[in-house]
Amino acid sequence: MIKNFLIINCTGKNDSIGLRIDNNFFIQQFQTNIKNNETLVDNILRFLKKNNAKIDKDFSIIVNIGPGSFSTIRSSLAVAKGIK
């Protein structure tokens, strides 16, 4: 069972990230659609730091793969691979 994880939902509509740490769940909605990988990475890193998340070998990253904008989903997958 996955205990701690980050969810990246950047399908082009209602973009958000979610975080589960020690049975606490946090969600951050984006004000605008993410068009830039750097913006997405900055938002994720700030969100993780704000909620004191530790990324280790037991931490999982989940990406919503659609339906939605191909380019933003591809960016989300690239960011997730980079973080992991």
N, C-alpha and C positions, 0 to 999 in steps of 0.2 A: 504494500500500500504506500502511496506517495504521501509523505508527511508535510514537507515544506516545498512550496513551488511558486513560480511566477507565471502568470498567464499574460500573453501578449495578444491583444485583439486589435489588429490594424487592418481591417478589411475595407476601409473607406467610409464606413458609416458607423457612428457611435464608437469611435476608436477609444480604447481604454486599456489599462493594465491592472491586473489584480495580483495580490500577494497573499499567500497563506503562510503564516509563521506561528508555530506552536498553538494551533487551533484558533488563531485570530486571523480574520480576513479583512484586507484593506483593498479599496478600489480607487483608482484615479482616472477620471474622464479627461480627455484632451479637449481643449477649447476649440482647436482647429484640426483639420485633417493633417496627419503627418505626411509631409512630402519629402522629408529630408532624413536620411539615416542618422546624421549627427544629432538632430533634434530628438529623435526617438531614443538614442543612446543616452543623451543628457537627461531626458525625462525619467528613464528607467533607473539610471544611477542615483539621481536625487531621491527618487521614490524608495529605492532599496536602503539608502543611507538614512532617510527620514524615519524609516520603520525598523532600523537596526537589523536588517537581514544579513545573514552570513551565507555566502555561496560556498558550499563545500561539495564533496563527492556525493552526498545524499540529497542535495538540492536539485529539483527538476525545473525545467523550463518548458511550458506548454504554449504552442502557437496555434491560433485559430486559422485554419487554412481555407476558409471560404464558406459560402460564396462571397466574392468581393473583388476589389481592385487587385489585379495580378501584380502590379509593381509594388504596392504597399505590403502585400502578403510575402512577396519575395524578399523585401527589405526586412520584414519581421523575422523571417527564417535566418537571414544572414546575421542579424543582430543576436538572435538566440544562439547561433553556433559560435559567434565571437565571444559571448559572455561565458558560455559553457567551456 
